[in-house]
Amino acid sequence: MTAPSHPLGGLWLPLVTPFRDGALDVASLRRLARHYAATPIDGLILAATTGEGLTLDADETTEVVRVVVAELAACGRRLPVFLGLCGSDTSRLVTALDQAASLPIDGTLIACPYYTRPSQAGLQRHFEALAAATARPILIYNIPYRTGVNLGNAAMLDLAARCPTILGVKDCCADMLQSAALLRDKPPGFAVLTGEDALFHPMLTQGAEGGILASAHVETAAFARVRDLVRAGESAAALAAWRALAEIPPLLFAEPSPAPIKHWLWRAGLIDSPEVRLPMTGVTPALAARIDAAMAARA
């Protein structure tokens, strides 16, 4: 089965946010934007989980968006840019969407409400209110092991049918049966992008439109090649390409993300510091050694 084409399909990168001495590292951010503008990705997510969005204030978030969009324009690369949003107060998120209307973004990735664990009816009403508050596309971020609540397929499909601005989901439900059923039952205009890096290839072969992969900060072109081979129906070549990459996601998620990714990018010279913001901490010396060894082996 080939992965269908969709405006929100393909390989999306949830960009890290570089810091140095506690502040946003704009020079490194510009470097990252230029670097990934030259890679075969299909879109960028800014200030989401991998981008440590919960640690960014409003001014920093605005600067991240404006810097990245400006660098893409300077490179002549038109990529869709989505902003990560989350929260457990529907009215505050409506306000956040209104404030984001002035930013040069193409849409938003919005996580299910965390901690409060609303019912399926509450989740539906939450996303209905958000969809009514913006004309821009929304990707739902369903990640129960972070939020404590799972948006089930019945509610997801109802939202897809009734809310024209809800165009897809970043699927991290951690239940392959639920994901497979969603892929089977979803309407044609609704995109399923896996957020489980280690499941990129199997989800594509099941018919997912793509993935939002933190691991694709590394070996980006190789991840994109898996996308292309699956789309082309070259199943044996796609599997071989995936097996050559399969060790990367477990390594980059061996400790809390994005610290391992930032260590790799720092070693590669793409950012000036592997710094993360508390409560995140840098990688342990043991993992740093493993990453350094993997980089040397793939050089």
C-alpha positions in Angstrom: 0.0 0.0 0.0 1.4 3.4 -0.9 1.1 6.4 1.4 -1.5 8.8 0.0 -0.6 12.3 -1.0 -2.1 15.0 1.3 -1.3 18.7 1.7 -0.3 17.9 5.3 1.4 14.7 4.5 5.0 13.6 4.2 7.9 14.2 6.6 7.5 17.0 9.1 10.2 18.2 11.5 9.3 19.4 15.0 12.2 21.8 15.2 14.3 22.1 18.4 14.6 25.5 20.0 18.3 26.3 20.7 19.3 28.0 23.9 22.6 29.5 25.1 23.2 30.9 28.6 19.5 30.7 29.4 18.4 32.7 26.4 17.1 31.9 22.9 20.1 31.3 20.6 19.0 33.2 17.5 22.2 32.6 15.6 21.8 28.8 16.0 18.1 29.0 15.2 19.0 30.8 11.9 21.6 28.1 11.2 19.0 25.3 11.8 16.4 26.9 9.6 18.9 27.3 6.7 20.1 23.7 7.1 16.7 22.1 7.1 15.5 24.4 4.3 17.9 22.5 2.1 16.5 19.1 3.1 13.5 17.2 1.6 11.2 17.8 4.5 7.5 18.7 3.9 6.8 21.0 6.9 8.0 22.4 10.2 6.4 22.4 13.6 7.7 25.2 15.9 7.5 25.6 19.7 5.9 22.2 20.3 7.2 19.4 22.6 10.5 18.9 20.9 10.8 22.7 20.7 10.4 23.0 24.4 7.4 25.2 23.8 6.2 25.0 27.4 9.3 26.9 28.5 9.0 29.7 26.0 7.4 33.0 26.8 5.2 34.8 24.3 8.0 37.0 23.0 10.3 34.1 22.5 7.7 32.1 20.7 7.0 35.1 18.4 10.8 35.4 17.7 11.2 31.7 16.9 8.4 31.9 14.4 9.6 35.1 12.8 13.2 34.0 12.6 12.4 30.7 11.0 10.0 32.1 8.5 12.4 34.8 7.5 15.2 32.3 7.0 13.0 30.1 4.9 12.1 33.1 2.7 15.7 34.1 2.4 16.5 30.5 1.2 13.6 30.6 -1.3 12.0 27.5 0.3 8.3 27.6 0.9 7.4 25.2 3.7 4.3 25.1 5.8 5.0 26.2 9.3 2.7 25.1 12.2 2.9 26.4 15.8 2.5 24.0 18.7 -0.1 24.9 21.3 -1.4 23.1 24.4 -3.4 23.8 27.5 -6.2 22.6 29.6 -8.4 25.7 29.5 -10.4 26.0 26.3 -11.0 29.7 26.6 -7.3 30.4 27.1 -6.5 28.4 24.0 -9.1 30.3 22.0 -7.3 33.5 23.1 -3.9 31.9 22.1 -5.3 31.1 18.7 -6.5 34.7 18.3 -3.0 36.0 19.3 -1.4 33.6 16.9 -3.5 35.1 14.1 -0.9 37.8 13.7 2.0 35.3 13.2 3.2 34.2 9.8 2.2 30.6 10.4 0.1 28.2 8.3 -1.6 26.3 11.1 -1.4 24.9 14.5 -0.7 21.6 16.2 -2.8 21.4 19.3 -2.4 18.8 22.0 -5.3 17.2 23.9 -5.9 18.9 27.2 -3.5 17.5 29.7 -4.0 16.5 33.4 -7.7 17.3 33.6 -8.7 14.1 31.7 -12.0 15.3 30.2 -14.6 12.9 28.7 -14.8 12.2 25.0 -17.7 14.7 24.9 -15.5 17.3 26.6 -12.7 16.6 24.2 -15.0 17.0 21.2 -16.4 20.3 22.5 -12.9 21.5 23.3 -11.7 21.0 19.7 -15.0 22.2 18.2 -14.5 25.5 20.0 -10.9 25.8 18.8 -11.8 24.9 15.2 -14.5 27.6 15.3 -11.9 30.1 16.5 -9.6 29.9 13.5 -9.7 29.7 9.8 -6.2 28.1 9.7 -5.7 24.3 9.7 -5.5 22.4 12.9 -3.6 19.2 13.5 -4.8 17.4 16.7 -2.0 16.0 18.8 -3.2 12.8 20.4 -0.6 11.6 22.9 -2.2 9.9 25.9 1.0 9.0 27.7 1.8 12.7 28.1 -1.7 14.2 28.5 -3.4 11.4 30.5 -6.4 11.3 28.0 -6.9 9.5 24.7 -9.1 11.0 22.0 -10.8 7.9 20.7 -11.5 7.2 17.0 -15.3 7.9 17.2 -14.7 11.4 18.5 -11.8 11.9 16.1 -13.8 10.9 13.1 -16.7 13.1 14.2 -14.5 16.1 14.5 -13.0 15.3 11.1 -16.4 15.2 9.6 -17.9 18.3 11.2 -14.9 20.7 11.6 -13.5 21.8 8.2 -10.4 23.4 9.8 -9.4 20.1 11.6 -7.3 18.5 8.8 -5.5 15.7 10.6 -3.8 14.2 13.6 -0.3 13.7 15.0 -1.0 10.1 16.2 0.9 9.0 19.3 -1.9 6.9 20.8 0.6 4.0 21.3 -2.1 1.5 20.3 -1.5 0.0 16.8 -5.1 -1.4 16.7 -6.5 2.1 17.3 -4.2 3.6 14.7 -5.0 0.9 12.1 -8.7 1.4 12.7 -8.3 5.2 12.3 -6.4 4.7 9.0 -9.2 2.3 7.8 -12.1 4.6 8.7 -10.9 8.1 8.2 -12.3 10.3 5.4 -10.0 11.1 2.4 -9.3 14.7 3.5 -8.1 13.8 6.9 -4.3 13.2 7.4 -2.8 10.8 9.9 0.8 11.6 10.6 2.6 9.4 13.1 4.5 11.0 15.9 6.0 7.7 17.0 9.4 7.8 15.3 10.1 4.1 15.5 6.8 3.4 13.7 7.3 5.6 10.7 7.8 2.9 8.2 5.0 0.5 9.4 2.6 3.4 9.7 3.4 4.5 6.1 2.8 1.0 4.9 -0.6 1.0 6.7 -1.6 4.1 4.7 -0.6 7.0 7.0 0.1 10.2 5.1 3.4 10.9 6.9 5.1 11.5 10.1 6.2 14.3 12.5 9.5 12.9 13.5 12.0 14.4 16.0 14.5 11.8 14.9 14.5 13.3 11.4 16.8 16.1 12.7 19.4 13.4 12.0 19.8 11.7 8.6 16.9 13.8 7.3 17.4 12.8 3.7 17.4 9.1 4.7 14.1 9.5 6.5 12.7 11.3 3.4 13.9 8.4 1.2 11.8 6.0 3.2 8.8 8.2 2.6 9.5 8.3 -1.2 10.1 4.6 -1.5 6.8 3.7 0.3 4.9 6.2 -1.9 6.5 4.7 -5.0 5.4 1.2 -3.9 9.0 0.0 -3.7 8.4 -2.1 -0.6 11.6 -4.1 -0.5 13.8 -1.0 -1.0 11.7 1.0 1.6 12.2 -1.7 4.2 15.9 -1.9 3.5 16.2 1.9 3.8 14.2 1.8 7.1 16.3 -0.9 8.6 19.4 1.2 8.0 17.8 3.9 10.1 16.0 1.9 12.7 18.7 2.3 15.4 18.3 6.1 15.3 15.0 6.7 17.1 15.7 4.4 20.1 19.0 6.2 20.5 17.5 9.7 20.4 14.8 8.7 22.8 17.0 6.8 25.2 16.7 9.8 27.6 14.1 12.5 27.6 13.8 14.4 24.3 15.1 16.7 23.0 18.3 16.5 25.0 19.8 13.6 22.9 18.9 15.4 19.7 20.4 18.6 20.9 23.6 16.8 21.8 23.8 15.3 18.3 23.2 18.7 16.7 25.7 20.3 18.9 28.4 17.7 18.0 27.5 18.2 14.3 28.0 22.0 14.7 24.5 23.0 13.9 23.8 24.5 17.3 26.3 26.3 19.6 25.1 24.6 22.8 23.1 21.4 23.7 21.4 23.4 26.5 17.9 22.5 27.5 15.6 24.3 30.0 14.6 22.8 33.3 12.9 20.5 34.2 14.7 19.0 31.2 18.4 18.1 31.7 21.2 17.3 29.4 22.2 13.8 28.4 24.2 11.6 30.7 27.9 11.0 29.9 27.0 7.4 29.0 24.4 8.4 26.4 26.7 11.2 25.1 29.3 8.5 24.5 26.8 6.4 22.6 25.7 9.2 20.5 29.2 10.2 19.7 30.0 6.6 18.7 26.9 6.5 16.5 27.9 9.7 14.8 31.4 8.4 14.1 30.1 5.1 12.7 27.7 7.0 10.3 30.2 9.6 9.2 
